[in-house]
Amino acid sequence: MSGSCDCIIPYFDEGLRPIGVVKSVLGVKSFSRIIVVDDGSHDQSAYHQLKSQFPQITIIRLVKNRGKAEAVRTGLKTAKAHYIFLLDGDLDNIKPEEIENAVQKINQNPKIGMIIMRRVQDKTVVLSHWIRHDIIYSGQRILRRIDLKNVYKNNISGYDIEVAINTYMQTNHKIVYWMPFSIHNRSKFQKWGLFTGLKRGLRMFDGFISYAGWKNFISQTFFFCREEAP
């Protein structure tokens, strides 16, 4: 069905926060199925509770942590819908109506290749809006399943998924807009402390540069997804 949408929610060591995320998106009527992927979390509490409390969703557990890109790839194997909505597993303040609006917007205009949900209330990253971190690195986005599958034809690993999708959209001249999203999420420093948070942040940045290169990094920072969806 051309207008259907599946939601993929990857997570790793997020405590019980994925349960709240699932509870919130159960109210999104546009989702044909909700696919949650535990990327090898050390604490399996969320996995077991999701499995027992929400039999209507698909819950998959990877034995070993392999990075967000592989978790999304695993969920994509189960997805069947025309569109995929990617959603992180550590979010608060999810408003189902904002997700519904994005699904409706992309359904109504097939020329749109992707809509990124801009974290308009994200205060976790210093100068986030200035460097457009709230758009470029946003894990919340909707795109066609076929496009996401094509992204994986390239060598993606670790946490390269957002930059890989952006690069694909740029290379193929897809129309990409952003829409405001009211969610809150924790910074890397809040999750793992200053040292580990900084280390992970630098590793993600290094992955960005390694995958896309400096030229593409500059292009995405200054020119990619500049307009709000009309």
C-alpha positions in Angstrom: 0.0 0.0 0.0 1.6 3.2 -1.2 0.6 5.3 1.8 1.5 2.9 4.6 4.3 3.6 7.0 6.3 1.4 9.4 8.2 2.7 12.4 11.7 1.4 13.2 13.0 2.2 16.8 16.6 1.1 17.4 18.1 1.4 20.9 21.1 0.5 23.0 21.4 0.7 26.8 18.6 3.2 27.2 17.2 1.7 30.4 13.4 1.6 30.3 13.1 4.7 28.1 12.2 2.7 24.9 9.0 1.6 26.7 7.8 5.2 27.0 8.7 5.7 23.3 6.6 2.7 22.3 3.7 3.8 24.4 3.7 7.2 22.7 3.9 5.9 19.1 1.1 3.4 19.7 -1.1 6.4 19.3 0.1 7.1 15.7 -2.6 5.7 13.5 -0.5 6.0 10.4 1.9 3.3 11.5 1.2 -0.1 9.9 3.7 -1.8 12.3 6.2 -0.8 15.0 9.5 -2.5 14.8 11.8 -2.2 17.9 15.4 -3.4 17.7 17.5 -3.9 20.8 21.1 -3.4 19.6 22.6 -5.8 22.1 21.9 -3.9 25.3 23.7 -5.2 28.4 20.5 -4.7 30.5 17.7 -6.7 28.9 14.9 -5.3 31.1 13.4 -3.1 28.4 13.5 -6.0 25.8 11.6 -8.4 28.1 9.0 -5.8 29.2 8.4 -4.7 25.6 8.0 -8.3 24.6 5.5 -9.0 27.3 3.5 -5.7 27.4 3.2 -5.0 23.7 2.4 -8.2 21.7 1.2 -6.0 18.8 4.7 -4.8 18.0 7.7 -6.6 16.5 10.6 -6.7 19.0 14.0 -8.0 17.8 17.1 -8.4 20.0 20.6 -8.5 18.6 23.0 -10.7 20.6 25.9 -8.3 20.2 26.0 -4.5 19.9 26.7 -3.6 16.3 25.8 0.0 16.0 22.7 1.9 15.0 23.2 1.4 11.3 23.0 -2.4 11.7 20.1 -2.2 14.1 18.1 -0.1 11.5 19.2 -2.6 8.8 17.8 -5.4 10.9 14.5 -3.7 11.4 14.3 -2.9 7.7 14.3 -6.6 6.8 11.0 -6.9 8.6 9.4 -3.7 7.3 6.9 -3.9 4.5 5.4 -0.5 4.2 6.1 2.1 1.5 7.5 4.6 4.0 9.8 4.1 7.0 9.7 6.4 10.0 13.0 6.2 12.0 12.7 7.1 15.7 15.3 6.9 18.5 14.6 4.9 21.6 15.6 7.5 24.2 13.0 10.3 23.6 10.6 12.1 25.8 7.7 14.5 25.0 6.7 12.7 21.8 3.6 14.2 20.3 1.8 11.6 18.0 0.1 14.4 16.1 3.4 15.8 14.9 4.4 12.4 13.5 0.9 12.1 11.9 1.4 15.5 10.2 4.8 14.4 8.8 3.4 11.1 7.4 0.4 13.0 5.9 2.7 15.6 4.4 4.9 13.2 2.6 1.9 11.1 1.5 0.3 14.1 -0.1 3.4 15.2 -2.0 5.2 12.3 -3.7 7.9 14.7 -4.9 9.2 14.9 -1.3 12.1 12.4 -0.8 12.4 12.8 3.0 11.2 14.8 5.9 13.5 15.3 8.9 12.0 16.0 12.3 13.9 19.0 13.6 14.5 18.9 17.4 13.3 22.5 18.0 13.5 22.1 21.8 16.8 20.4 21.8 19.1 22.2 24.3 21.4 19.3 24.8 24.0 20.3 22.2 25.9 23.6 22.5 25.2 25.8 19.5 23.0 22.9 18.1 20.9 25.2 16.0 23.9 27.2 14.7 25.7 24.2 13.4 22.4 22.6 12.4 23.0 19.5 14.5 19.3 19.4 15.2 18.6 18.7 11.6 21.6 16.9 10.1 22.1 14.4 12.9 18.4 14.0 13.8 17.5 10.4 14.1 13.8 11.2 13.5 13.0 11.1 9.8 10.6 9.6 7.3 11.6 8.4 3.9 10.7 5.7 1.3 11.6 2.1 2.2 13.2 1.7 -1.3 15.4 4.7 -0.7 16.5 3.4 2.7 17.3 0.0 1.1 19.4 1.8 -1.5 21.3 3.6 1.2 22.5 0.3 2.5 24.0 -0.7 -0.9 26.9 1.4 0.3 29.2 0.3 3.2 27.5 1.7 6.3 28.5 0.7 9.8 28.5 2.0 13.4 26.6 5.3 13.6 26.9 6.5 10.0 23.2 6.0 9.2 22.1 9.7 9.3 25.0 11.0 7.2 24.6 8.1 4.8 21.0 8.9 4.3 21.8 12.6 3.8 24.5 11.8 1.3 22.2 9.6 -0.6 19.5 12.3 -0.7 22.0 14.9 -1.9 23.6 12.6 -4.5 20.2 11.7 -6.0 18.8 15.3 -5.9 15.9 14.4 -3.6 13.7 17.1 -2.1 14.2 17.1 1.6 12.3 19.3 4.1 12.3 19.6 7.9 9.3 19.8 10.2 9.4 20.9 13.9 9.4 18.1 16.5 8.9 18.8 20.2 10.8 15.8 21.6 13.5 16.0 24.3 16.5 13.6 24.4 19.5 13.3 26.6 23.0 14.4 25.5 25.9 12.0 25.3 27.3 13.6 28.4 24.1 12.9 30.4 24.0 9.3 29.2 27.7 8.3 29.6 29.4 11.1 31.5 31.8 13.8 30.3 34.8 11.6 29.2 32.8 8.8 27.5 30.3 11.3 26.0 33.1 13.3 24.5 34.8 10.2 23.2 31.6 9.0 21.5 30.9 12.4 20.1 34.3 12.6 18.5 33.9 9.1 17.2 30.6 10.0 15.5 32.2 13.1 14.0 35.2 11.0 12.8 32.7 8.5 11.3 31.0 11.4 9.5 34.2 12.6 7.9 35.4 9.1 7.1 32.1 8.3 5.3 31.3 11.6 3.6 34.5 13.6 3.5 35.1 17.2 4.4 33.5 18.6 1.3 30.3 16.7 1.9 30.4 17.6 5.6 30.6 21.3 4.7 27.9 20.9 2.0 25.5 19.3 4.5 26.2 21.8 7.2 25.5 24.8 5.1 23.2 23.7 2.3 21.3 20.5 3.1 17.6 20.5 4.2 17.3 24.3 4.6 13.6 24.7 4.2 10.6 23.8 6.4 8.0 21.7 4.7 5.4 24.0 3.1 
